[in-house]
Amino acid sequence: MKTVILCGGKGTRIRDVSTAVPKPMVEVAGLPIVHHIMNYYARYGLSDFVLCLGYKGEVIYDYFSRLATASTDKTISISQNDTITKATSKTQWNIALVDTGLETMTGGRIRRISSHVSNETFTLTYGDGLSNIDIQKLIEHHRTCGKTLTISGVRPPSRFGELTVSGNLVVGFDEKPQAASGLISGGYFVCEPRLFDYLDDADSLVFEREPIKALVREEQVAVYTHEDFWQCMDTYRDWEYLNDIAQKGVAPWLG
């Protein structure tokens, strides 16, 4: 099963961290965040990746090229279509690095890699979100529901500390609790190939707008609720938080 990762956005809100690299290459605990994401999927046996490149895509390409040749237990082959095969002692990663355009929106990027996933179920995510979601259970849930698309529903962490109060006394404090109500898309998807039928031939197409809305109208979207850790890296504050918990050894995605 292929894992498609959207890596082409400009990430303008996190320019305070770095302007030299695209957002998926911003480092958390010494590794680009996209590398953390790929490590996480590989833990579930999903190591066949399609990276949708755009803004500063050459930085991502150069990184994985160097990584694959960095030690004697790694091999690399690059085809004309920019495909890297990275074999290690533990697993083999197959990485297709696809230029999906500088200004292309998410729907257009997904449409552009349709030939890479062929006629198979595939997973899809963004290159800027970390979680400890159980990928295997997510896939099993998708298969049970039998819909075109399954979206992970998560509860975003609060920006503010949550107080537990008894009378005038604070009896509990949680620095970054998950919200108690209201689900948002966590960006960990499972898709059937018929999803491409909903993607118009336009680079300006935003996946999260009309394609998903059309699928919702046709009752073709299932949700898998994840109640535990999820954190996107949209801002400098998010980046600081992810690095902080990683340095403290309490980063849930690291296991």
Stockholm file with secondary structure:
# STOCKHOLM 1.0

chainA/1-255         MKTVILCGGKGTRIRDVSTAVPKPMVEVAGLPIVHHIMNYYARYGLSDFVLCLGYKGEVIYDYFSRLATASTDKTISISQNDTITKATSKTQWNIALVDTGLETMTGGRIRRISSHVSNETFTLTYGDGLSNIDIQKLIEHHRTCGKTLTISGVRPPSRFGELTVSGNLVVGFDEKPQAASGLISGGYFVCEPRLFDYLDDADSLVFEREPIKALVREEQVAVYTHEDFWQCMDTYRDWEYLNDIAQKGVAPWLG
#=GR chainA/1-255 SS CEEEEEECCCCGGGTTTCSSSCGGGSEETTEEHHHHHHHHHHHTTCCEEEEEECTTHHHHHHHHHHHHTSSTTCCCCBCTTCEEEEECSSCEEEEEEEECCSSCCHHHHHHHTHHHHTTSCEEEEETTEEECCCHHHHHHHHHHHTCSEEEEEECCBCSSCEEEEETTEEEEEESSCBCSSCCEEEEEEEECGGGGGGSCSCTTCCTTTHHHHHHHHTTCEEEEEECSCEEECCSHHHHHHHHHHHHTTCCGGGC
#=GC SS_cons         CEEEEEECCCCGGGTTTCSSSCGGGSEETTEEHHHHHHHHHHHTTCCEEEEEECTTHHHHHHHHHHHHTSSTTCCCCBCTTCEEEEECSSCEEEEEEEECCSSCCHHHHHHHTHHHHTTSCEEEEETTEEECCCHHHHHHHHHHHTCSEEEEEECCBCSSCEEEEETTEEEEEESSCBCSSCCEEEEEEEECGGGGGGSCSCTTCCTTTHHHHHHHHTTCEEEEEECSCEEECCSHHHHHHHHHHHHTTCCGGGC
//
